[in-house]
Amino acid sequence: MEILALVKRVPATDSKIKVAGDGKSIDPQGIEFVLNPYDEFAVEQALKTKEALGGTVTVLTVGGPESQKELRTCLAMGADKAVLMKHEGPELDAHALATVLAAKIEELHPDLVFCGRQAVDTDDAQVGQRLAALLGWSCLSDAGTFELSDGSWTGTRDIEGGKESVKGSLPAVITCNKGLNEPRYPNLKGIMMAKKKPLEECEVQGAENKETLVALTPPPARPEPAILGEGPEAVAVLMDKLKNEAKVL
Amino acid sequence: MSRFKGVDFYAVDGLLDDEERMVRDSVREFVDEEFMPVVVEHHRAGTFPAELIPKMGELGFLGAGLRGYGCAGLNSVAYGLILQELERGDSGLRSFVSVQGALCMYPIHAYGSEAQKEKYLPAMARGECIGCFGLTEPDYGSNPGGMVTRAVEDGDSYVLNGVKMWITNGSVADLAVVWAKLGDEIRGFLVEKGTPGYSTKDVENKFSLRVSVTSELIFEDCRIPKENLLPGVSGLKGPLSCLTQARYGIAWGGIGAAMAVYEEALSYAGNRIQFSRPIAGYQLVQEKLVWMLNEITKAQLLAWRLGRLKDEGGMDFSQVSLAKRNNVWMALECARKARDILGANGITDEYHAGRHMCNLESVYTYEGTHDIHTLILGHKITGIPAYD
């Protein structure tokens, strides 16, 4: 079984994000970049599938040379090889990204593609589904469970307040949700072996954005907390605020 | 849950390679997710989190610096970073891994027969066989050469008699590496748990290293097969070479404990308001925080350089003494200052500084006391030993 996991380098979720001088990108200074947390579920599921059925796991990302670090992390977790599709400059939109990925996937022809349900930087949650549409493959989005048997898959899609049970054929694109599995830590032997595993680089070609990022606006600063009073006198003021300002009573 | 970010004022990260950083981050995440949620309950109960041993084996923490036999084969800096991250959690957790790797697996790897290596090392790397190291005796601590534990040859066996004291992992160990005098010569012996004549008794009611088992090992006509002698070494240099390995790791461990208490004190000082402002805004508190940062930064550079020297083959045991002496001392001072900054809160286990402070009192004393390392260095630079 040929398995592909799509991953992305993103800022750690506890980073303090600052908008850069151009107003359209984030200032990377002092930010720790990590493997997108949802992609960890994708890599774990790819590795579990390989462990159960044999085959190879390839991890692929589109990004700058610094994304090698996240690919090496995946190799240390146990992936067999990595592909870096080099792209610098403005980030590709979901359409352009799905298009270049689809072209590369036609070349790699895996049986299964796993990706995170979304990247935690742009929160677009579109690439997996668009990719399946472009390839004409089945797609389980927001996978909460996933199983393979006899050349087809069954799984559940996490929906608001419940689950949908779905089955489908291979090849397929699976977008992985939290809870699908418990991602492993890279073990130390895996880390030592990672540098000996192949990491292929190629250029992204012919990508064309249909959307343009105009501006990034940080959320408004939180208002300073106010002390409304002390002791019993504060109760009346607090009640008034809860009723008339916060409107929660 | 907040992630531990470490302290890196001098961009020491830039001195590490990708693998070293990845090892560090992997252990850091393990400590955050698996150990920190349980440390306080184990500390209160005085128990070691044995449930983490298989996972530590699987991740490759045990004997990580050794090559072959299922060990990860890391370089010395990566190995040191593991111990740094573990001790950021607790000195007891780091002690477990130090004893397993540096004090038990190392002598088998360096001085054991091929059969001994095959039998024990892979199981020890997986955490299925736990080791302990019996050198110190009730009356022989800083002077291990005076030991009174004896081995006597008798047919196909050696018969051991004596008592070892302050032995980390003692009662939980499946295998004890025991140093005893055979005639006039110190030799290493492998004693398996359950051997008749071998018993253990735990040290109870400790103030320090509560997340670690400390025991007394008792040998009464304990008969072991002759093939359990470590063939490759005789004399005090056997156990001392193990201690050099362990002290190397402790020099890194101290940095971890110091970073933990520094981060806690810095965060507390920023939030705790007295009079008109956070206490971080007062000169006396700033002086303490800066002292810690200053010492942590120096300790990081010492440890990093020591690691590179170790891999290049140019490390002298006296350089290890300097790093152990400095880094554990500064960690203990950091913990005391952090406890001070935390005020009354610092005496409860809601904060980590008090636990680290008590632990570091042990680390200051074991593996060569602070004063003994001073004398090792004094001997080195003057050529005159201050001990007999």
HADDOCK unambig.tbl for C-alpha pairs under 7 A between the chains (distance, minus, plus):
assign (segid A and resid 185 and name CA) (segid B and resid 26 and name CA) 6.25 0.50 0.50
assign (segid A and resid 186 and name CA) (segid B and resid 26 and name CA) 6.30 0.50 0.50
assign (segid A and resid 187 and name CA) (segid B and resid 59 and name CA) 4.27 0.50 0.50
assign (segid A and resid 187 and name CA) (segid B and resid 60 and name CA) 6.12 0.50 0.50
assign (segid A and resid 188 and name CA) (segid B and resid 23 and name CA) 6.27 0.50 0.50
assign (segid A and resid 188 and name CA) (segid B and resid 59 and name CA) 5.91 0.50 0.50
assign (segid A and resid 188 and name CA) (segid B and resid 60 and name CA) 5.27 0.50 0.50
assign (segid A and resid 188 and name CA) (segid B and resid 72 and name CA) 6.04 0.50 0.50
assign (segid A and resid 189 and name CA) (segid B and resid 60 and name CA) 6.50 0.50 0.50
assign (segid A and resid 189 and name CA) (segid B and resid 72 and name CA) 4.83 0.50 0.50
assign (segid A and resid 191 and name CA) (segid B and resid 19 and name CA) 6.26 0.50 0.50
assign (segid A and resid 191 and name CA) (segid B and resid 23 and name CA) 6.98 0.50 0.50
assign (segid A and resid 192 and name CA) (segid B and resid 19 and name CA) 6.74 0.50 0.50
